[in-house]
Amino acid sequence: MEKINIAGHELSSGKTIKDHIHVGGTEIHIPHIIICGEKPGKTVLVTAGIHNAEYVGIQAAIELSNEISPKDLSGNLIIIPLANRSGFENRTMSLVYEDGKNLNRVFPGDKDGSAADRLASLLFDVFIKNADAYIDLHSGDGYETLIPYAYYVGASPASDIAKKMVDCVNASYCVKSTCTTEGAYNTASMAGIPSVLIERGQLSLLPKDEVQADKEDVLNILKFLGLIEGEYKTYPKTELREFSDDAPFTGCWYPEKKVGERFSKGDKFGEIRDYFGRPLHTAIANTDGVLIHQCSSLSIIKNGPMVTYGVIQKQDAC
């Protein structure tokens, strides 16, 4: 059997590797854990902290890395609990500290580019391309509320398996994404690697029940993929087509809807006001849908996130 080598480590049955890998041309070292099952099987990658203030996924990945044993696995599980380490250590929210770029907008990266480009290139070339399937964990940032849901890329070569992975996520909604570039799971999907992105948690908080739910989602997907023994569960979902309205002004934001709420065309999402309390913009729904995440801080930034909503496509489609 041909030996698998990932991040300079030769994988062998029953082995657990905990290490850091250096991103060339930067001072960044990325923690990673590789758990080599006692039986042969697929290699699955789990990442968290691509957006470094999305703490539920980061903590879930850390806990999974300490709770899963090689004796539990058929195949190999790679866990990167904190992809954007420098952002985490400097509290930059979604951005890489060294260059201010959003890491999930630069994949597959550039090994000769700025820090975010180099980091994305390493993550893609060293880890993602060596995976048979990929799970990316996200949450609501410090200013975002959201409901749990999952993404897969509809036009990807691996969409059939990715849809079944999404089926394993305990949430009521999924988004069949049309975005095929720039994001980690999007780029992986178009490279033929079945990939999903799970959104769970909000406002950079760390509730134990959300962490546990994230862990259960990952373990359920691993059962479906055959890495862990046992029956996997499936959860019916409503498929959404996603739309986002960015803020046209910087100012104070006053939302009027809650995430998860259904709305009708013409309903008011909220209002942006200036620092004297005068209205600058009223956000109005131009279709029927469900609010899946939104800015929930008083501060709102021009061209930044305001509301993201889904238009219902099909019931029980995912």
N, C-alpha and C positions, 0 to 999 in steps of 0.2 A: 504494500500500500504506500502511495506517495505521501511523504511527510508534508504537513502544512506549516508554513512559516509566516507569522504575522508579527509586525512591529519588532522584528529581530528575535522573536521567540519561536523555537520549534515546538509545536504542540504535540503532546504525548498523553496517552490515556491516564486519567486520574490526577492530572497536574492542575494546580491553581497558580496563576501568575498575577502578581500585583506590582505594577511598575509605572514609571512616567516615561513619556516619549518627548523629545525635544523638537520644537518647531524651528527648523533651520532659519537663520537670519533674524531670530527674535530671542527674547529671554523667557519665552513661554515653554512650560513643561506640562503635558497633559496626562492626568492620571487615567489608567485603564486597568481593567481586571479581565483576565481570560480564564474561564473555567472549562477544563477539558474533561468531557464525560468519560466514564469508564467503558461506554459502548460507542460504536461509530454512529455517525449521523450528520445532520446539517450543521452549518455554522451560522449562528444568528447574532446580529449586532443590536444592542440597545444603547441609545444615547440620551443624555439629558443635559440641561444647562447650555444648549446652543444659545438660548436667551437666558442670561445668567441670573436674573431675578425671579425666575419661574421655579420656585423652590420645591413644590410638591414632587415634580419629576426627579429632581436632583436627589432628594431624600429617599424616594422610592428606589432609585437605582443603587444608592449606597447600601440600603438595607438588603436588597436582593443580592448584591455582590457578597454579602456576608452570610446569607441564609441558604443559598443554593450550593450544594456540594457536588463534586464530580460523580459521586455514586447516584445522584438524582438524575443525571443527564445521559442522553444518547446524542453525541455530537459535541459541539463547542459553543459556549456562550461568551460573547465579548460585551463587556459593559464599560461605557465611558460615562461616569457619573457627572462630570463637569467639563463640558467641551470648551466653554469660554471662561477659562480660569482667571485670566487677567481682568476681565470684566467683573467677575464675581468678587475678586479681591479689592476692586476699586469702586464697587457699587455703581456701575455704569448702566444698569438696567439691561436693555437689549443690545448694547453696543460693545464692540471690542475696544478695550481701553486705549491701545496704542494708536489706532487710526480713526476711531469713531464710526466704524462701519458696522452695519447689522450683519452678523455672521450668516444668517439664514437668507441673505440676498446675494451671496457671492459664490455659491457652489457652481462648478466643481473646483473653483479657486485657481490660484496661480502661484507656483512655488517661487517665482521671482517678484511677486507683487508686494503690497503692504502686508501688515501683520494679519489682518483678517483673511486676505487672499491666500497667504501661506498656510494659515491654520486650516482653512477649508480644503486646500489642496492635500495636506497631510491626512486629514480625516477621510477624505474621499479615496485617495490612492492607497493608503495603508490599511484602512479599516473597512470602509463601505464596499469597495470593490472585491474584498475577500469574503463578503457575507452572502449567504444563500437567501436571507430575508433580513429585514431591518425594521425596528420599532423606534420611533423618535418621540420622546416625552416632552410635552410643553404644558404651560399653565398660563393664567392671566398675569401680566406684568403688574408692577406696583400701582398702576393707575387703571387697570382693566378688571372688570367683572365678566364672567362668562359661565355658560353651562357646559357640562361635560359633553364632548362630541369627538368624532374622529374623521380624519381625511384619508382618502386614497386618490390616486391619479387615474382618471377614467380612460385616458388615451394611451396608457403605458402598455408595454408588451406583457407585463406581469399583473395586469389589473384583475384577472380572475382570482388568483390566489390572494391578492391584496384585499379584495372584497370579502373573502372568507376570513381573513385576519380581522378586518373591521367588524365582521359579524360577532367576533369574540369579545368585543369591547362592551362593557356594561354601560350603555348610554342610549338615549332615545333618538339621537340624530346622527347622521353622517353627511359629509360633503364629498360629492364626486367632483374633485378638483379638475379644472381645465388648465392649471398652471403647470408647465412642464420644465421650467428652468429655475435657477438661482437658489432654491431651497434644497436642503440636504435630502429629504425624502423624495422630493420631486425629481431631482437629478438621478438619484438611485433608481427610482421607478423607471425612468426612461432608459437606464442602462440595463433593464431587464431584471432588476432585483425587486421582488415583492416587498413593498414598503408602505407603512402607515404612520400617520402622526396622530397622537392622542392628546387632546386638550382636557385637562382636569385641574381644578384649583384656580384661585384668583387672588388679586391684590397683593401678590408676594407673601401670602400667608402660608402657614404650614399646619393645617388641621390633620390630626392623625387619621381620621376616617378617609380623607381624600388620598393620603399617602397609601393607606391600605388598599383602597380601591384601585389605584394605579398599579400596585404590585399584583393584585388579583387579575387585572387585565393582562399584564405581561405574562404571568404564569398560565393563564388560559390560552393565550396565543401560542405559547411554547408547547402546550399539550396538543393543540391543533397541528403544529408543525412537527410533532413527534419527538421533541427533545425531552419532554417529561411524560411519564406514563400517566394514564387516567383519561377519563372522558372530559372533553371540553364542552362548555356551554355556548349557546348562541343566543343573541338578543335581537329581537325585531327592531327595525329602525325606520325612521322617515328620512328619505333622501332629500337633501337640500341643494339648491344651486346658490352659491355664495356671492354676495355683493357687499361692498364697503363704501361708505361715505366718509371722506376725510373732512377735517375742519377747514372752512374757508377763512377763518380769522384766528388769531391768538387772543385769548381772553379768559373769561370765567364761563364754565360750562355747567348747565343745569339740566340734567337728564330727567325725562318724565316717564320713561318706561323701565321695566325691570328685565334683565336677561331671562330668556325662556318664555317671555310674554308674546302671545300672538297679537298682531296688529293688522290694521286695514289701510288701504291706500288713502292718503290724506290725513292720517293720524300724525300727531306731533311727537317726534322723538325727544326734543328738548330745545334749549335756546342757549346761544352764546351771547354774553353781555360784556360790555367794557368795564373798566374799573370804577365807573360812576354808576354802574347798574343799568346803563342804557342798552337796549337790544342791538346786537350787531347782526345776528342771523338766527332764523328759526328753521330747525331741521324738520322736514316733513317727509313722510313715507310716500314714495311714488308707486308702491305696489303693496299687495298683501304679503305677509310673511311672518317669520318668527325671529326675534332678536337673539342672536347667539353670543355676541360679546360687544362691549362698549367701553368707552372712556367713562370712568366713574370718579375721577378726581375733579376738583374745582378748576385746576389749571388745564387748559387745552391749548394746543400749539397748531398754528397754521400749517396745513398740509399733513398734519399728524392724524392718528386714528381718532375717529369720533364714534361711529356705529358700524357694526358688521351684522348683517342679517341674512337669513336664508329664505329663499322662495321654495315652497314645497314642490317636489317633483313627483315622487312616488312613495306610497306607504309600503313598509316592510321590504324595501328594495335593496338594502345593504346587507 
